[in-house]
């Protein structure tokens, strides 16, 4: 007896329980999407919503629980969850008026904000999803809309959502199969009993099909897309730059389908790459910056190499002291701002350098002090923190950088000439076979400039505005042997390597010392503190600092290259020629002019000290919403139960002239057509009853249903009596069971 009770408890409403689990997994994919959207939700919001989904799914395991009581239980569980998670404590208020009552509610219920609204929204969404999965049509619509959402968001963002698409499709098809099984149990109880007695007959084929499909997908080779996505193709066709959905340096020049990431071989640039959004590191910084890695000075006509001078440069051991500067570079006029950065690596890969803003002043900590500065060297000439080991790359490190403050007025006054200075030859080097049209283009672009800084800015602007960005440039258009010449005059499209190399060569052609830099761009920005603390509505009309402090996620797709140009007295200044990119430069703060003081001043009005009253806006909105929902629900309930509603339905039925005799005949003729396709033929000399009797002798399980259908069919066709709606429903149910059993 106890076993039967336990079995009955487990298998009661099993369709609803399985549907609840699949629906919960389905909805959790949207939570995963929100987690991948950096800064969209706080971690606490994700935790509360995830826990709420679990609690809601749990309520569907309680047998024989009415829907209204289940919803009330879900609401109470969500309140308990947020009270426990938010550390709720009861606030007592002496209630003497209606205003004090509202204040008591606000002080107690307000402790659950703001996360309670997200969980309640998840609860309502769960209810809607559970209603949707009760129909096969609604399930298909739900799958289609969800897949389209994830596919579009994946295509036009830097996040990877195809795993969510796969799980959505798996849950959707499982729900469709569940609905089919539920209908089979309802319409063909005999077949259902056979399946329950021998479940392996159904489970084994399904497991084999799913397993084989999964295995084939696992071992199948990866095929890169041949066609560019429609949005990028449309933007490129209009000659516009593509928004920064991802960017990077190709791993090899000859592999068109290489993934984006930090390249090791830059001696031969070109080709295309595909975006890889795998996280590389997270950086907690007091200001948004690019993350500089290495520099190159020798352009060989195809890419960048370390010059002979760079290979012989002296390096220094690293300690807690400030890193030494190269005495050659004059920075006497440069103003800087200190920026602190903590880098936490997300991958086990070993890089040749440690990344950070420009320029690194000192390294404060490595691996939280466990392995301070082993295998780390400093190259003053290149401003590089080099890692010499082949393993055990630092998992985290803290650095201090000095970001340059760009005083453009002073930069425009720099007039130094480096053309006849051998010490600067490596930063002015261009190949002897560089086509003249490249040098002429540099002169044409900068002919209106009167100083080196404006010359560099004009080249930067020209490249950014005249060449569209793409990660798959059409190299078939290129015939020139020189990489820059091929980009500027033949291919005319590309990604960061193309732009940065072209600017370095063009600026060198007019006598400006330049070096090529590679590293990572800023990554994904966090949500500003103002929005986190006060909400989006509090920011209407307020300026938000795009270069604010926070924790930035750097991915493979953020690998990037840019240019540094030398200016006497300021050192190396970064430039960003790539279309669609913008350097987070730091400029002097503009102070407003002083306001003249007057002798006569109006006295300030006295402000009475009053205690800030709690805001009841959210409370009124909540109470109003609950009241409106209650009124609508009550109205619908009483309308459906009222005599007026029943009388209206009765009149509607009386106005509909339905010939149930004809409907029964039509359904029977459909059964005959199906029977012929299933091998149940009626001979020419047989009446319908004789044919049905013969079929029943062949398949005894059809006898009862056939007798019912034949009897009602003959009465509908040959009798003067009128069939009723009950007769039609009986025929329809019997025919449905026959159709299921004939399969």
C-alpha positions as CSV (number, residue, x, y, z in Angstrom):
1,X,0.0,0.0,0.0
2,X,2.7,2.6,0.8
3,X,4.5,1.8,-2.4
4,X,1.3,2.4,-4.4
5,X,0.8,5.7,-2.7
6,X,4.4,6.8,-3.3
7,X,4.1,5.7,-7.0
8,X,0.8,7.6,-7.3
9,X,2.4,10.7,-5.9
10,X,5.4,10.5,-8.3
11,X,3.4,9.9,-11.4
12,X,0.5,12.2,-10.7
13,X,0.3,15.1,-13.3
14,X,3.6,13.9,-14.8
15,X,3.0,15.8,-18.0
16,X,2.7,19.1,-16.1
17,X,5.9,18.4,-14.0
18,X,8.0,17.6,-17.1
19,X,6.6,20.6,-18.8
20,X,7.5,22.8,-15.8
21,X,11.1,21.5,-15.8
22,X,11.5,22.0,-19.6
23,X,9.9,25.4,-19.4
24,X,12.2,26.4,-16.6
25,X,15.3,25.3,-18.5
26,X,13.9,27.2,-21.5
27,X,13.5,30.5,-19.6
28,X,16.9,30.1,-17.9
29,X,18.5,30.5,-21.4
30,X,17.3,34.1,-21.3
31,X,18.9,34.6,-17.9
32,X,22.2,33.3,-19.4
33,X,21.8,35.8,-22.2
34,X,21.4,38.6,-19.7
35,X,24.5,37.4,-17.7
36,X,26.5,37.6,-21.0
37,X,25.3,41.2,-21.5
38,X,27.9,42.9,-19.3
39,X,26.2,45.3,-16.9
40,X,22.6,44.7,-18.0
41,X,21.7,43.0,-14.6
42,X,23.5,43.1,-11.3
43,X,24.8,39.7,-10.1
44,X,22.3,39.8,-7.3
45,X,19.4,40.2,-9.8
46,X,20.6,37.1,-11.7
47,X,20.8,35.1,-8.4
48,X,17.3,36.1,-7.3
49,X,15.7,35.5,-10.6
50,X,17.4,32.1,-11.0
51,X,16.3,31.1,-7.5
52,X,12.8,32.3,-8.2
53,X,12.6,30.1,-11.4
54,X,13.7,27.1,-9.3
55,X,11.0,27.8,-6.6
56,X,8.3,28.2,-9.3
57,X,9.3,24.9,-10.9
58,X,9.1,23.2,-7.5
59,X,5.5,24.3,-7.0
60,X,4.5,22.2,-10.0
61,X,5.6,19.0,-8.2
62,X,2.9,19.4,-5.6
63,X,0.0,17.2,-6.7
64,X,-3.6,18.2,-7.0
65,X,-2.9,21.9,-6.4
66,X,-5.3,24.3,-8.0
67,X,-3.8,26.9,-10.3
68,X,-4.9,29.9,-8.2
69,X,-3.4,28.4,-5.0
70,X,-0.2,27.5,-6.9
71,X,0.2,31.1,-8.0
72,X,-0.4,32.4,-4.5
73,X,2.2,29.9,-3.2
74,X,4.7,31.0,-5.8
75,X,4.1,34.7,-4.8
76,X,4.7,33.8,-1.1
77,X,7.9,31.8,-1.9
78,X,9.3,34.7,-3.9
79,X,8.5,37.1,-1.0
80,X,10.3,34.7,1.4
81,X,13.3,34.4,-0.9
82,X,13.8,38.1,-1.1
83,X,13.1,38.7,2.6
84,X,15.8,36.1,3.4
85,X,18.2,37.3,0.8
86,X,17.8,41.0,1.5
87,X,18.1,40.5,5.3
88,X,14.6,41.8,5.9
89,X,13.8,43.1,9.4
90,X,10.4,44.2,10.6
91,X,9.9,47.9,11.1
92,X,7.3,48.8,13.6
93,X,5.3,52.0,13.1
94,X,2.6,53.4,15.4
95,X,-0.4,53.5,13.0
96,X,-2.8,56.3,13.7
97,X,-3.8,57.4,10.2
98,X,-4.0,56.3,6.7
99,X,-0.7,58.0,5.9
100,X,1.0,56.1,8.7
101,X,-0.4,52.9,7.3
102,X,1.2,53.6,3.9
103,X,4.4,54.6,5.6
104,X,4.5,51.3,7.5
105,X,3.9,49.4,4.2
106,X,6.6,51.4,2.4
107,X,9.2,50.9,5.2
108,X,8.7,47.1,5.3
109,X,8.0,46.3,1.6
110,X,10.6,48.7,0.4
111,X,13.3,46.5,1.9
112,X,12.7,44.0,-0.9
113,X,13.4,46.5,-3.7
114,X,14.5,46.5,-6.5
115,X,15.1,42.8,-7.1
116,X,11.5,41.7,-6.2
117,X,10.2,43.3,-9.4
118,X,12.5,41.2,-11.5
119,X,11.5,38.0,-9.8
120,X,7.8,38.8,-10.0
121,X,8.2,39.5,-13.7
122,X,9.9,36.1,-14.0
123,X,6.9,34.5,-12.2
124,X,4.5,36.1,-14.7
125,X,6.6,35.1,-17.6
126,X,6.7,31.5,-16.3
127,X,2.9,31.4,-16.1
128,X,2.7,32.7,-19.7
129,X,5.2,30.1,-20.9
130,X,3.3,27.3,-19.1
131,X,0.1,28.4,-20.8
132,X,2.0,28.5,-24.2
133,X,3.3,25.0,-23.9
134,X,-0.2,23.5,-23.7
135,X,-0.6,23.9,-27.4
136,X,1.6,22.6,-30.2
137,X,1.0,25.7,-32.3
138,X,2.0,28.0,-29.4
139,X,5.1,25.8,-28.8
140,X,6.2,26.2,-32.4
141,X,5.7,30.0,-32.2
142,X,7.6,30.1,-29.0
143,X,10.6,28.2,-30.4
144,X,10.6,30.3,-33.6
145,X,10.5,33.7,-31.8
146,X,13.2,32.6,-29.2
147,X,15.5,31.3,-31.9
148,X,15.1,34.4,-34.0
149,X,15.9,36.6,-30.9
150,X,19.0,34.7,-30.0
151,X,20.2,34.5,-33.6
152,X,19.8,38.3,-34.2
153,X,21.3,39.2,-30.9
154,X,24.3,36.9,-31.5
155,X,24.8,38.4,-35.0
156,X,24.7,42.0,-33.9
157,X,26.7,41.8,-30.6
158,X,29.9,40.5,-29.2
159,X,28.3,37.7,-27.2
160,X,28.0,34.1,-28.3
161,X,24.5,32.7,-28.0
162,X,24.4,29.5,-30.1
163,X,24.5,27.2,-27.1
164,X,21.3,28.9,-26.0
165,X,19.8,28.4,-29.4
166,X,20.6,24.7,-29.2
167,X,19.0,24.3,-25.7
168,X,15.9,26.3,-26.7
169,X,15.4,24.0,-29.7
170,X,16.0,20.9,-27.6
171,X,13.5,22.0,-24.9
172,X,11.0,23.0,-27.6
173,X,11.1,19.7,-29.4
174,X,10.9,17.9,-26.1
175,X,7.8,19.9,-25.2
176,X,6.3,19.0,-28.6
177,X,7.0,15.3,-28.0
178,X,5.4,15.6,-24.6
179,X,2.3,17.1,-26.0
180,X,2.1,14.3,-28.5
181,X,2.4,11.7,-25.8
182,X,-0.3,13.4,-23.7
183,X,-2.6,13.4,-26.7
184,X,-1.8,9.8,-27.4
185,X,-2.7,8.9,-23.8
186,X,-6.0,10.7,-24.2
187,X,-7.0,9.4,-27.6
188,X,-5.5,6.0,-27.8
189,X,-5.5,4.6,-24.2
190,X,-4.9,1.0,-25.5
191,X,-1.7,2.0,-27.3
192,X,-0.7,4.1,-24.3
193,X,-1.1,1.1,-21.9
194,X,1.1,-0.9,-24.2
195,X,3.8,1.7,-24.1
196,X,3.7,2.0,-20.3
197,X,4.0,-1.8,-20.1
198,X,7.0,-1.9,-22.4
199,X,8.7,1.6,-22.2
200,X,11.9,0.4,-23.7
201,X,10.2,0.0,-27.0
202,X,9.9,3.8,-27.2
203,X,12.8,5.0,-25.1
204,X,15.6,3.0,-26.8
205,X,14.9,4.3,-30.4
206,X,14.6,7.8,-29.1
207,X,17.9,7.6,-27.2
208,X,19.6,6.0,-30.2
209,X,18.4,8.7,-32.6
210,X,19.4,11.6,-30.2
211,X,22.7,9.9,-29.5
212,X,23.6,9.3,-33.1
213,X,22.6,12.9,-34.0
214,X,24.7,14.3,-31.2
215,X,27.7,12.1,-32.1
216,X,27.6,13.2,-35.8
217,X,27.4,16.8,-34.8
218,X,30.3,16.4,-32.4
219,X,32.7,14.8,-34.9
220,X,31.6,16.8,-37.9
221,X,34.2,19.4,-39.1
222,X,33.6,23.1,-38.4
223,X,32.6,24.9,-41.6
224,X,33.1,28.7,-41.7
225,X,30.2,30.8,-43.2
226,X,30.7,31.5,-46.9
227,X,28.2,34.4,-47.1
228,X,28.6,37.6,-45.1
229,X,25.7,38.4,-42.8
230,X,23.1,40.7,-44.4
231,X,23.7,43.7,-42.1
232,X,27.5,43.8,-42.7
233,X,27.0,43.3,-46.5
234,X,24.5,46.1,-46.6
235,X,26.8,48.5,-44.7
236,X,29.8,47.6,-46.8
237,X,27.8,48.1,-50.1
238,X,27.0,51.6,-49.0
239,X,30.6,52.3,-48.2
240,X,30.0,52.7,-44.5
241,X,32.0,51.4,-41.6
242,X,30.6,48.4,-39.8
243,X,29.9,49.0,-36.0
244,X,32.3,47.4,-33.7
245,X,30.7,44.0,-33.2
246,X,34.1,42.6,-32.6
247,X,37.6,43.1,-34.0
248,X,41.0,41.5,-33.8
249,X,44.3,40.7,-35.4
250,X,44.4,37.6,-37.6
251,X,46.6,34.7,-36.3
252,X,48.0,34.0,-39.8
253,X,47.9,36.0,-43.0
254,X,47.2,33.0,-45.2
255,X,44.3,31.5,-43.3
256,X,41.1,33.3,-44.3
257,X,39.1,31.7,-41.6
258,X,41.5,32.2,-38.6
259,X,39.9,33.3,-35.3
260,X,40.6,36.7,-33.9
261,X,43.1,37.0,-31.1
262,X,46.5,38.3,-30.1
263,X,48.8,37.4,-32.9
264,X,52.4,36.1,-32.5
265,X,53.6,36.5,-36.1
266,X,53.1,40.0,-37.6
267,X,55.8,39.7,-40.4
268,X,53.1,38.9,-43.0
269,X,49.8,40.7,-42.5
270,X,46.6,40.3,-44.4
271,X,43.8,37.8,-45.0
272,X,40.7,37.6,-42.9
273,X,39.5,36.3,-39.6
274,X,36.4,35.3,-37.8
275,X,35.3,36.8,-34.5
276,X,36.1,34.8,-31.4
277,X,34.4,36.1,-28.2
278,X,36.2,34.0,-25.7
279,X,37.2,36.1,-22.6
280,X,40.9,36.7,-22.2
281,X,41.0,38.8,-19.1
282,X,39.0,41.2,-16.9
283,X,40.6,44.5,-15.9
284,X,39.5,46.5,-12.9
285,X,40.7,50.0,-13.7
286,X,40.2,53.5,-12.5
287,X,39.8,54.7,-16.1
288,X,39.0,53.1,-19.4
289,X,42.1,52.6,-21.6
290,X,43.5,50.5,-24.4
291,X,45.7,47.7,-23.2
292,X,49.1,47.9,-24.8
293,X,51.2,44.8,-25.6
294,X,54.1,45.0,-28.0
295,X,55.6,47.5,-30.5
296,X,57.3,47.0,-33.8
297,X,59.5,49.4,-35.8
298,X,60.6,47.6,-39.0
299,X,58.1,47.5,-41.8
300,X,59.2,44.9,-44.4
301,X,56.6,45.7,-47.0
302,X,54.3,42.8,-45.9
303,X,54.2,43.2,-42.2
304,X,56.1,44.2,-39.0
305,X,59.3,42.8,-37.5
306,X,61.5,43.7,-34.6
307,X,64.3,45.9,-36.0
308,X,68.0,45.0,-35.4
309,X,68.1,47.8,-32.8
310,X,65.1,46.4,-31.0
311,X,66.6,43.0,-30.8
312,X,69.6,44.4,-29.0
313,X,67.8,46.7,-26.6
314,X,68.8,46.5,-22.9
315,X,66.1,45.2,-20.5
316,X,65.7,45.6,-16.7
317,X,64.7,43.4,-13.9
318,X,61.4,44.3,-12.4
319,X,60.8,45.2,-8.7
320,X,58.5,47.3,-6.7
321,X,60.3,50.5,-7.7
322,X,59.1,52.7,-10.6
323,X,60.2,51.4,-14.0
324,X,63.0,53.4,-15.7
325,X,62.3,55.5,-18.8
326,X,64.4,55.6,-21.9
327,X,66.5,58.8,-21.7
328,X,66.2,59.3,-25.5
329,X,62.5,60.2,-25.3
330,X,61.8,63.7,-24.0
331,X,58.6,63.9,-22.0
332,X,59.4,67.2,-20.1
333,X,56.2,68.9,-21.2
334,X,53.9,65.9,-20.8
335,X,51.2,66.0,-18.1
336,X,49.8,62.6,-17.0
337,X,47.1,61.1,-14.8
338,X,47.7,58.1,-12.6
339,X,45.5,55.0,-13.4
340,X,45.4,51.8,-11.3
341,X,44.7,48.6,-13.1
342,X,44.2,45.0,-11.7
343,X,44.3,42.4,-14.5
344,X,42.8,38.9,-13.9
345,X,43.5,36.4,-16.7
346,X,40.7,34.2,-17.8
347,X,42.8,31.8,-19.9
348,X,45.8,29.6,-19.4
349,X,47.6,30.9,-22.5
350,X,51.1,32.3,-22.2
351,X,51.6,35.7,-23.7
352,X,55.0,37.3,-24.4
353,X,54.1,40.5,-22.5
354,X,51.9,41.7,-19.6
355,X,49.1,44.0,-20.8
356,X,48.2,47.5,-19.4
357,X,47.5,51.1,-20.2
358,X,50.1,53.4,-21.7
359,X,52.5,54.0,-20.2
360,X,53.2,51.5,-17.3
361,X,54.9,53.2,-14.4
362,X,55.3,50.3,-12.1
363,X,54.0,46.8,-11.3
364,X,52.6,46.7,-7.8
365,X,51.7,43.0,-7.4
366,X,51.9,39.7,-9.2
367,X,49.8,36.6,-8.3
368,X,48.8,38.4,-5.1
369,X,52.4,38.3,-3.9
370,X,52.9,34.5,-4.3
371,X,55.4,34.8,-7.2
372,X,56.3,38.5,-7.3
373,X,58.5,39.3,-10.4
374,X,60.1,36.2,-11.7
375,X,60.5,36.0,-15.5
376,X,59.2,39.6,-16.0
377,X,61.5,42.1,-17.7
378,X,61.1,45.7,-18.6
379,X,62.1,47.2,-22.0
380,X,62.2,51.0,-21.5
381,X,62.6,51.8,-25.3
382,X,59.5,49.9,-26.2
383,X,57.6,50.4,-22.9
384,X,57.0,46.6,-22.7
385,X,56.6,44.4,-19.7
386,X,58.0,41.1,-21.2
387,X,57.3,37.6,-19.8
388,X,60.1,35.3,-20.6
389,X,58.7,32.0,-19.3
390,X,57.0,29.3,-21.3
391,X,54.5,28.4,-18.6
392,X,53.0,29.8,-15.4
393,X,51.9,33.1,-16.9
394,X,50.7,35.4,-14.1
395,X,47.1,34.7,-13.2
396,X,46.6,38.3,-11.9
397,X,48.7,41.4,-11.5
398,X,48.3,45.0,-10.4
399,X,50.0,47.9,-12.3
400,X,50.1,51.7,-12.1
401,X,50.1,53.6,-15.4
402,X,50.5,57.2,-16.3
403,X,48.0,58.1,-19.0
404,X,49.0,61.2,-21.1
405,X,46.9,64.3,-21.0
406,X,46.7,65.6,-24.5
407,X,47.1,69.4,-24.6
408,X,46.5,69.8,-28.4
409,X,47.5,73.5,-28.4
410,X,50.9,72.7,-27.1
411,X,51.3,69.6,-29.4
412,X,50.6,71.9,-32.4
413,X,53.7,74.0,-31.4
414,X,56.1,71.0,-31.8
415,X,58.3,71.6,-34.9
416,X,61.2,69.2,-34.5
417,X,62.8,67.7,-37.7
418,X,64.1,64.1,-37.5
419,X,65.0,63.5,-41.2
420,X,68.7,63.9,-40.7
421,X,69.0,62.2,-37.3
422,X,70.4,58.6,-37.6
423,X,69.2,57.8,-34.1
424,X,65.6,58.1,-35.3
425,X,66.1,56.2,-38.6
426,X,64.4,53.0,-37.3
427,X,61.2,55.0,-36.7
428,X,61.3,56.6,-40.1
429,X,62.2,53.5,-42.1
430,X,60.1,52.5,-45.1
431,X,61.0,49.9,-47.8
432,X,63.0,51.2,-50.7
433,X,60.5,49.7,-53.1
434,X,57.6,51.5,-51.5
435,X,55.5,52.8,-54.4
436,X,55.6,56.6,-55.0
437,X,51.9,56.9,-55.0
438,X,51.9,56.0,-51.3
439,X,54.2,58.9,-50.5
440,X,52.3,61.2,-52.8
441,X,49.0,60.3,-51.0
442,X,50.6,61.3,-47.7
443,X,51.6,64.7,-49.1
444,X,48.1,65.2,-50.6
445,X,46.4,64.4,-47.3
446,X,48.6,66.7,-45.2
447,X,49.1,69.6,-47.5
448,X,46.7,71.9,-45.5
449,X,48.4,71.2,-42.2
450,X,51.0,73.6,-40.7
451,X,52.4,71.4,-37.9
452,X,53.2,67.7,-37.3
453,X,50.3,67.1,-35.0
454,X,47.7,68.3,-37.5
455,X,49.4,66.2,-40.2
456,X,49.0,63.1,-38.1
457,X,45.4,63.9,-37.3
458,X,44.6,64.4,-41.0
459,X,46.1,61.0,-41.9
460,X,44.1,59.4,-39.0
461,X,40.9,61.1,-40.2
462,X,41.4,60.2,-43.9
463,X,41.9,56.5,-43.2
464,X,39.0,56.3,-40.8
465,X,36.5,58.0,-43.2
466,X,37.6,56.7,-46.6
467,X,38.0,52.9,-46.0
468,X,35.2,50.6,-44.8
469,X,35.9,48.2,-42.0
470,X,35.5,44.4,-42.6
471,X,37.0,41.3,-41.1
472,X,37.0,39.6,-44.5
473,X,38.7,42.0,-47.0
474,X,38.6,40.9,-50.7
475,X,42.3,40.2,-51.3
476,X,41.6,39.2,-54.9
477,X,41.5,42.8,-55.8
478,X,45.1,43.3,-54.7
479,X,48.0,43.1,-57.2
480,X,50.7,45.2,-55.5
481,X,53.5,43.5,-53.6
482,X,53.4,46.1,-50.9
483,X,50.8,45.6,-48.2
484,X,50.0,49.3,-47.6
485,X,49.9,50.1,-51.3
486,X,47.6,47.2,-51.9
487,X,45.2,48.4,-49.1
488,X,45.2,52.0,-50.0
489,X,44.7,51.7,-53.8
490,X,43.3,48.2,-54.6
491,X,41.6,46.4,-51.8
492,X,40.4,49.6,-50.1
493,X,38.9,47.8,-47.1
494,X,40.2,45.9,-44.1
495,X,40.5,45.8,-40.3
496,X,42.9,47.3,-37.7
497,X,46.1,45.8,-39.1
498,X,45.4,47.5,-42.5
499,X,44.6,50.9,-41.0
500,X,47.4,51.0,-38.4
501,X,50.1,49.9,-40.8
502,X,48.9,52.3,-43.5
503,X,49.0,55.2,-41.0
504,X,52.5,54.3,-39.8
505,X,53.9,54.2,-43.3
506,X,52.1,57.4,-44.4
507,X,53.3,59.4,-41.3
508,X,56.9,58.1,-41.8
509,X,56.7,59.2,-45.5
510,X,56.3,62.8,-44.3
511,X,59.1,62.6,-41.7
512,X,57.2,61.8,-38.5
513,X,58.7,59.1,-36.2
514,X,56.1,56.3,-35.8
515,X,55.9,52.8,-34.3
516,X,53.2,50.1,-34.7
517,X,51.5,48.9,-31.5
518,X,49.4,45.9,-30.9
519,X,47.4,44.8,-27.8
520,X,43.7,45.0,-26.9
521,X,41.1,47.7,-27.2
522,X,39.0,48.6,-24.1
523,X,36.6,45.7,-24.1
524,X,33.1,45.7,-22.9
525,X,32.1,48.7,-20.8
526,X,30.4,48.2,-17.4
527,X,27.3,50.0,-16.3
528,X,28.1,53.4,-14.8
529,X,27.8,53.6,-11.0
530,X,25.0,56.2,-11.4
531,X,22.7,53.8,-13.2
532,X,23.5,51.0,-10.8
533,X,22.7,53.2,-7.8
534,X,19.8,55.4,-9.0
535,X,18.4,53.6,-12.0
536,X,18.1,54.7,-15.7
537,X,15.3,57.2,-15.0
538,X,17.6,59.1,-12.7
539,X,20.1,59.6,-15.6
540,X,17.7,61.4,-18.0
541,X,19.4,64.6,-19.0
542,X,22.7,63.7,-17.2
543,X,26.0,63.1,-18.9
544,X,27.5,59.7,-18.5
545,X,31.3,59.3,-18.6
546,X,32.0,56.7,-21.3
547,X,35.5,56.3,-20.0
548,X,34.6,55.7,-16.4
549,X,36.2,53.4,-13.9
550,X,34.9,49.8,-13.6
551,X,35.7,46.2,-14.5
552,X,36.1,45.6,-18.2
553,X,35.9,42.2,-19.9
554,X,38.5,41.8,-22.7
555,X,37.9,39.1,-25.3
556,X,39.8,37.6,-28.2
557,X,37.7,39.7,-30.5
558,X,39.1,42.8,-28.8
559,X,42.7,42.2,-30.1
560,X,43.7,45.3,-31.9
561,X,46.5,47.4,-33.4
562,X,47.1,51.1,-33.6
563,X,49.9,53.7,-34.0
564,X,52.1,55.9,-31.8
565,X,53.7,59.1,-33.2
566,X,56.6,60.8,-31.4
567,X,56.4,64.5,-30.4
568,X,59.4,66.2,-28.8
569,X,58.7,67.1,-25.2
570,X,55.6,64.8,-25.1
571,X,57.0,61.4,-26.1
572,X,54.8,58.9,-27.9
573,X,51.2,59.9,-28.5
574,X,48.6,57.2,-29.6
575,X,46.5,57.6,-32.8
576,X,43.5,55.5,-33.9
577,X,43.0,55.3,-37.7
578,X,40.7,52.3,-37.7
579,X,37.1,53.1,-38.9
580,X,34.6,52.9,-36.1
581,X,37.1,52.9,-33.3
582,X,37.9,55.8,-30.8
583,X,40.8,56.0,-28.4
584,X,39.8,56.8,-24.8
585,X,42.1,59.9,-24.8
586,X,42.5,62.1,-21.8
587,X,42.2,65.9,-22.3
588,X,42.7,68.8,-19.8
589,X,39.7,69.7,-17.8
590,X,38.0,72.9,-19.0
591,X,37.4,75.2,-16.0
592,X,34.6,77.8,-16.3
593,X,35.6,81.5,-16.1
594,X,35.5,83.0,-12.6
595,X,32.3,84.8,-11.6
596,X,33.0,88.4,-10.5
597,X,32.1,89.0,-6.9
598,X,29.8,91.8,-6.0
599,X,29.6,93.8,-2.8
600,X,25.9,93.3,-2.5
601,X,24.7,89.8,-2.2
602,X,21.2,88.5,-1.5
603,X,21.0,86.5,1.6
604,X,20.2,82.9,1.1
605,X,16.8,81.8,2.2
606,X,16.6,79.7,5.3
607,X,15.7,76.1,4.8
608,X,13.9,74.3,7.4
609,X,15.4,71.0,8.4
610,X,12.8,68.3,7.7
611,X,13.1,64.6,7.6
612,X,13.0,63.1,4.1
613,X,9.6,61.4,3.7
614,X,9.6,58.0,2.1
615,X,8.6,57.9,-1.6
616,X,5.2,56.2,-2.1
617,X,5.3,56.3,-6.0
618,X,6.2,52.7,-6.3
619,X,3.6,51.7,-3.7
620,X,0.8,53.5,-5.5
621,X,1.7,52.0,-8.8
622,X,1.9,48.5,-7.2
623,X,-1.4,48.8,-5.4
624,X,-3.0,50.2,-8.5
625,X,-1.7,47.4,-10.7
626,X,-2.9,44.7,-8.2
627,X,-6.3,46.3,-7.9
628,X,-6.7,46.6,-11.7
629,X,-5.7,43.0,-12.2
630,X,-8.1,41.9,-9.4
631,X,-11.0,43.8,-10.9
632,X,-10.4,42.4,-14.4
633,X,-10.0,38.8,-13.1
634,X,-13.1,39.1,-10.9
635,X,-15.1,40.6,-13.8
636,X,-14.2,37.8,-16.1
637,X,-14.9,35.2,-13.5
638,X,-18.4,36.4,-12.7
639,X,-19.2,37.1,-16.3
640,X,-18.3,33.5,-17.3
641,X,-20.4,32.2,-14.3
642,X,-23.4,34.5,-14.6
643,X,-26.7,33.6,-16.0
644,X,-26.4,36.3,-18.6
645,X,-23.3,34.6,-20.0
646,X,-25.0,31.2,-20.1
647,X,-28.1,32.6,-21.7
648,X,-26.0,34.3,-24.4
649,X,-24.2,31.1,-25.2
650,X,-27.5,29.2,-25.4
651,X,-28.9,31.8,-27.9
652,X,-25.8,31.5,-30.0
653,X,-26.2,27.8,-30.2
654,X,-29.8,28.1,-31.1
655,X,-29.0,30.5,-33.9
656,X,-26.5,28.1,-35.5
657,X,-28.2,25.7,-37.8
658,X,-26.1,22.5,-37.6
659,X,-26.9,19.4,-39.6
660,X,-25.2,16.7,-37.4
661,X,-26.4,14.0,-39.8
662,X,-24.4,15.5,-42.6
663,X,-21.4,16.0,-40.3
664,X,-21.4,12.3,-39.3
665,X,-21.5,11.2,-42.9
666,X,-18.6,13.5,-43.9
667,X,-16.5,12.2,-41.0
668,X,-17.3,8.6,-42.0
669,X,-16.3,9.2,-45.6
670,X,-12.9,10.6,-44.3
671,X,-12.5,7.4,-42.3
672,X,-13.1,5.3,-45.5
673,X,-10.4,7.2,-47.4
674,X,-7.9,6.7,-44.6
675,X,-8.9,3.0,-44.3
676,X,-8.0,2.4,-48.0
677,X,-4.6,3.9,-47.4
678,X,-4.0,1.7,-44.4
679,X,-5.0,-1.5,-46.3
680,X,-8.6,-1.8,-45.1
681,X,-10.5,-2.2,-48.4
682,X,-14.3,-2.4,-49.0
683,X,-15.2,-5.0,-51.7
684,X,-17.6,-4.1,-54.5
685,X,-20.3,-6.5,-53.3
686,X,-20.1,-5.6,-49.6
687,X,-22.3,-3.2,-47.7
688,X,-20.6,-0.9,-45.2
689,X,-21.7,-3.1,-42.3
690,X,-20.3,-6.2,-44.0
691,X,-17.0,-4.5,-44.7
692,X,-16.8,-3.3,-41.1
693,X,-17.6,-6.8,-39.8
694,X,-14.8,-8.2,-41.9
695,X,-12.3,-5.6,-40.7
696,X,-13.3,-6.3,-37.1
697,X,-12.6,-10.0,-37.6
698,X,-9.1,-9.1,-39.0
699,X,-8.3,-6.6,-36.2
700,X,-10.4,-7.4,-33.1
701,X,-9.3,-4.3,-31.3
702,X,-11.4,-2.3,-33.8
703,X,-14.7,-4.1,-33.2
704,X,-16.1,-1.9,-30.5
705,X,-15.3,1.4,-32.2
706,X,-16.4,0.2,-35.6
707,X,-19.8,-1.0,-34.3
708,X,-20.4,2.4,-32.7
709,X,-19.5,4.3,-35.9
710,X,-21.5,2.1,-38.2
711,X,-24.6,2.3,-36.1
712,X,-24.6,6.1,-35.9
713,X,-23.6,6.4,-39.6
714,X,-26.5,4.2,-40.7
715,X,-29.0,6.2,-38.6
716,X,-27.6,9.5,-40.0
717,X,-27.8,8.3,-43.6
718,X,-30.9,6.2,-43.8
719,X,-33.1,7.1,-40.8
720,X,-35.5,10.0,-40.5
721,X,-34.3,10.8,-37.1
722,X,-32.0,13.7,-36.5
723,X,-28.6,13.1,-34.9
724,X,-27.6,15.2,-31.9
725,X,-24.4,16.9,-31.0
726,X,-23.7,14.1,-28.5
727,X,-24.0,11.6,-31.4
728,X,-21.6,13.6,-33.5
729,X,-19.0,13.9,-30.6
730,X,-19.3,10.1,-30.1
731,X,-18.6,9.4,-33.7
732,X,-15.8,11.9,-33.8
733,X,-14.1,10.4,-30.8
734,X,-14.5,6.8,-32.1
735,X,-13.1,7.8,-35.5
736,X,-10.1,9.5,-33.8
737,X,-9.3,6.4,-31.9
738,X,-9.6,4.3,-35.0
739,X,-7.2,6.6,-36.9
740,X,-4.7,6.4,-34.1
741,X,-4.9,2.6,-34.0
742,X,-4.6,2.2,-37.8
743,X,-1.1,3.9,-37.8
